[in-house]
Structure formats: structure tokens, C-alpha cells
Amino acid sequence: MEWLTLKKFSEISGISEDAIRANLKKGVWQKDKHWIKAPNGRLFCNPKEVEQWLLGKGA
């Protein structure tokens, strides 16, 4: 699966949900690339894109 809930992504990545939300709020991670908001309001992260960001290969 390409997109994971914030909770699941936090468990897998070791990045706290608070830190994830801070990255979203500050615009560090791009909407529709690193994260999306589903029609029901839930937030999801794309682990592959975040990994590229961590490696300095993605804006």
C-alpha cells in the first residue's frame, strides 16, 4: 500500500505523530506528495516519498 495512516506510519518510521503533524503544519512535507487528506478527514503519509525527503532527494 502506498499510503499509511499517520498512526501506522509513526509506528513503522519511529517519527512521532506530533513530529509528523508539525511537518505537515509547517509545510515541510508537501500535500499530495508526502501526505494526503482523505474525504473522511483522515491523514495519510506516503512512506516512499518521505524516505526520499529524509535522504535529501525530494523537496
N, C-alpha and C positions, 0 to 999 in steps of 0.2 A: 504494500500500500504506500502510495506516495505521500499522503497527508496523515499526520497523527495529531490527536488531541494534545493540548498543552500538558495535561497531566501525564499522558503516556510518553510524550517527547521528553518531559522533565525526568521521568524515571530512567529512560534509556540514555539520555545525554549527560545527566548529572548537573544540568543547569536548572537552578530553582525556578519554580513558576513565577516568583516575584521578579527574578532577573529577566526571564523571558518577557513578561509583561512590560518591564522597564524598556527593553529593547524595542518593543512594538510601539510604546507610547512616545519614545524619543525619536522614532523613525530610523533607528539603526538598521532594523530589518525591514525590507520593503514589502508592502502589501501586495498580494497576488504573486509574489516570488518566494519570499521566505515564510509568509503566513497568509491565511485567508480567514474570512468570517463567513460561516455557513448561513443559509437562510434562517436557521433556528437561533442564530446568535452565538453559536459555539465557535471558538477559535481553534484553528489547526495550524501546525507547522510542517514545513517540508524539510525533513532531515538532510536530504542530499544538498539542497541549496544552502542550508545553514552550515553544513560541513564545508562547502566551498568558501563561504564567508569566513569561517574560522581559519581556513588555510590562506586567506588573503586573496582568493581567486574570484570572489564575487562581491559586488557592491551591495 
